Amino acid sequence: MKSVLNHSKVAGISSKEKNEFDFALEIELLKKEKNAVILAHYYQEEAIQSIADYLGDSLYLAKQAEKVDADIIVFAGVHFMAETAKIVNPSKKVLLPDLNAGCSLADSCPPIDFAAFKAQHPEAIVVTYINCSAEIKALSDIVCTSSNAVEVINSIPREQEIIFAPDKNLGRYLIKETKRNMILWDGACIVHEAFSFDKIVALAKEHPQAKFIAHPESESQVLDIAHYIGSTSGLLNFVQEDPCDTFIVATEAGILHEMQKRCPSKHFIPAPVEDDTCACSECAFMKLNTMEKLYLCLKNETPEIILNETLMEKARLPIERMLAIK
């Protein structure tokens, strides 16, 4: 294959944009040569979102990963997402541009500790948020995403005891929505816990016409003042369908790119965080992936997600139970 890197003739753009353009051309050629597809989460940088074959939230990407018939899946996201793709489509080679792209929420639930926690409640059904490791999925009865968590909880008999892990904030939201008592694991996402309640209130006063929308991984006091609470895809649908023209958005700031694409005449303001050095909440793990790393991992077919067959079999069943719920 003839490389096109450093040979494109594009005037009037920055060197960063030029590099992204060159990598995009090279990646397209490699995808055709290697029969590969790119799955990307909305929290990736804009250039990666633009080149993805499938762009979406965790539920959408899990469904697409299961159906992909390409030889190689490049997952532009974080480690647990690439693991999920491998679990639901084990015959495919799954690549992750940067193996260090982890997840604070997944890390908050160590398998050894969770197994001991589960053993304390032997009669409980274990429902785990998809933002967890393959080992935690293997200890679960059913997996959910923020898009279908209410449906998953409601599919369980009301008299059944439930453990929900690892996100305590999402768990508290689900308790409120489903009126179910659940045993919660004490985990959280640092990105969604970074939002400042006081700063959001002050920002809302500056923009009285704006609607405040939030992801359910946010803390309860933040959710209490939201006009709408929803998954990543739910937030996207809401801003498209609601007549309001200004939104304050409490989730990872990468979603604002897709919101602006879909609603070019509307205004989107990232919710402020406690840290005065940051204007918005970004996932440092998600942003570890770059166009250069995406190119290199596709060129070299590494880093590859390798999982034990027995582990994949155990982790696949709770995912399949989730995917079977319409």
N, C-alpha and C positions, 0 to 999 in steps of 0.2 A: 504494500500500500504506500502510495506517495504521500508524504506529510505535507500539510498546508500551513503548518505553524510558521509564523513570522513572514508569511508571504502574501497575506491579504492586504489589499489597498483600500483602506477606509479612512476618509478625510473627516476632520472636524470632530473627532471624539477623543476622549482622554486616553492615556496609556493604559489605565485599568480597564476601560471599556474595550480597548483594542485587544488586550490580552484575553479578555473574556470572549470576544468575537473569534479570535484565533482558536482558542480551546473548543469553542462550540462547533466550529467547522471540523476540527479533528475528531471530536467525540462523535459527530454524526457519521463520519466515515468508519470509525471503529465499531459503532453499533451495527452498521450494515455488514461489515466483515465478520463480526463475531456473533451475529444473530443475538443481540442483546437489547434489553429495554431498561429504561431508567424510571424508577419509582421515587417520587420526592414528596416530602411533607411541606405543608404551607409555611412552616417555620424556617425553611432553608432560605439562603440568600436569593435575591431576585434573579440573578443569572441562571442559577440552578433550577429555580421554578420554571423559568422560560423554556429550558431545554428538555424538561421531563416529558416522558411519554404518558405517565399517569401522575397527576398532581392531586393530593387530597389529604383527608384526615386519616386517623389510624384505622377506622372501620373500612373506609373505602379502599385504602391501600392493602389491608389484609385480604379483602375480597378479590382485588385485582391480582395480588401475588398468587392466590390459589389458582387463578385461571390462566396465568401467563404461560404461553407455550414456547417462548424464546429459550435459548440455551443458557443465557446468563441474565440474572437480575442484578442490576446495580441499585442499591437502596441508598438514596440520599436522605438520610434521617439519622436516627440514633441506634445504638446497638440492639435494644430490645425489638425494634421494628424489623431490622434485618434478620434477627433470630426468628421472628414470627413468620417472615417470608420463607425462610428455610424450612420451618416446621410444617407449613401448609403445602409446600411444594418441594419436598426433599430431594427430588431427582435433579433439580436445577442447581447451578453454581450461583451462589449469592455473594455479592461483593459489597463491602462498606468502605467508602473512600478513606475514612479515618477510624481505626479501631478504638481510639480514645473518645469517640463520640458516644459517651455514656448517657446516663440519666440520673439526676439527683433523686427522683422519686423511686426508681428501680433500686438504686443503691441504698435507700432507706429501709429496705426489706431483705436482710440477709437470709438465705435459705435455711441455715441451721437454726437461727433464732425463730424463724417463722414456723418451722416444723415443730419446735417445742411449744410454740403458742397454739398451734392447731391441735396438738395432743391434749391440751388443757380443755378442749371443747370437742370431744370425740363425736358428738351427735350433730354437729353443725355442718351445714353445706358451706363450702368455701367458694366465694365469688371474688375473683381478682380482676382488677383493672388491667387492661392490656399493657400498661406501662410498668411491666415487671419482667424479671429475667425468665428464661426458659425453665429454670429450676423451680421457680415459684409457680409458674403455670402448671408444671407437672404435679404440684401439690394441691392443685385446685380441682373443683368440680365443674366450674364453668367460668369463662372469661367474659368480660364486657368492655365496651368503650364508653366514652362520655356520650356518644350518640345513642346508644341502645341500653344504657345501664338501667333505666327505669323499667324498660320492657323485660330485661333479664331478671331483675328483682321480682317483678310482678308475675313471672313465670313459675316462681317457687311457691309451694303451698304456704299459706299465711302462718300456719302453726309451726313451720320449720324454722329452727334456729339457723342464723346466718352469720358467718364471718365475712367481713368485707375488708379487702386489703389491696394495695398498700396505702391509698390516699385517704387520710382522715377527713379532709375538707370535702372531697367528693362524697365520702361516706355520710357525713352529716347532712349534706344536701339531699342525698337519696333517702335518708331517714325521714326528712321533712316532706319530700315529694311522695313517697310510697306509704308513709305512716307505718313503717316497719321498724322494730327494734333490731339493731344489728350490733355485733361485736366488731369494733374497729381496730385495725392495726394502726399504730402511731407513726404514719409516714406522710410526707408532703413533698411538693415540688417547690424548689427554691424560687423558680421564676414566678409562679403564681402567688407565692407568699410574700413577694417583695413589694406588692402594691401598698401604697400609703392611703389609708382611709381618710385621714385629715386632708391630704393633698387632693384626693379625688373630690371630696366635698367642696374644697376651695375652687377647683377647676370647674366643677359643675356650676358654681355661682358665677364664674366668669363667662360661661356659655349656657345661659338658662334655657336656650332653645334646644340644646343637645340632649340626646338620650344616652344613658350610661348602660353599657352591655358588658357582661362578664362571663368568663369560663368558670364552670363549677369547681375547678381545682382551687379557686381563690378562697380566702378566708371568709367565714360566715358573716362578719360585719360588712365586708365589701359586697357580698351577695345580697345582703339585706337592703341595700340602697339601689340595686340594679333594676332598670326597667325591663331587662330581659337577661335570662341566664341560659346558656346553651353551649353545646360542643362547638368545635371549630367550624364544622359545616353548618351547624345551627346558627351561629353568629353571622356567617356569610349569607345564609338565606334571609335572616332577619333584616340586615341592612339593605338588601335588594327589594324586599317586599314592603318595608315600613316607609311611610311618606316623609318621615323626618329627613333633613338634609345634613345633619351633623351628629356624629357619634363619638363618645369617649369609650375607648375599647380596652378592656382589662383582660388581655391574654398576651402571648408572645408576639412581639411587634412585627414579626415576619408576615403575619396574616394581613397587615394593612396594604401590602402590595396587591394581593388578589382582590381585596375589597375595592381599592381604587380602580383596578382594571374593570371590575364589573359595574362599578358605580362612579364613573368619571366626574360627574357633576356634584357628588357629595363630598363631605369633609370628614376625615377620620383623625382623631386625636388619640395618641397612645396614653393610657392611664399612667399617672406618675408613680414613681417608686420611692421608697424611703431614702435610698442612697442619693445624695445631692449631686453626685458626679455623673449620674445617668438620667437621661430624659425619659427612658422607657425601659420595659423589662424584656431583655433578650436572653435566650438560652445559649450560654457559651458553648455547650456541647453541640447543639445544632449547627452553630456557626463555625465549628471546626472543619466542616466540609467546605471545600472550595472548588472552583472550576478546574484548577490545576490538579488537585487531588482526585477529582472525578475522572479526569483524563488519564492520569497515571494508573489508577486502579483498573480502569477498563483496558488500557494498553498492556499492563503486566498481569492482569487477572488476579490481583491481590491488593489488599487483604481479603481473604475469603472467610466466610462464616462456616465453621466446622462444628457440628454438634454430634454427640453420641446418639446412635440409632435408638437405643432404649429410651433415652431422655426425650427424643423427638416424638416417639410413639406415645409416651405418657402426656406430653404437653399438647399433642395434637387433639386429643379427645375433648378437653374443655373448650378449645378454640372452635372445633367443629360444632359443639353444642351451641355456642354463641351464634355461629354463622347460620345455623338451622332456624334461629328465631327470626321471624319476618317482622 
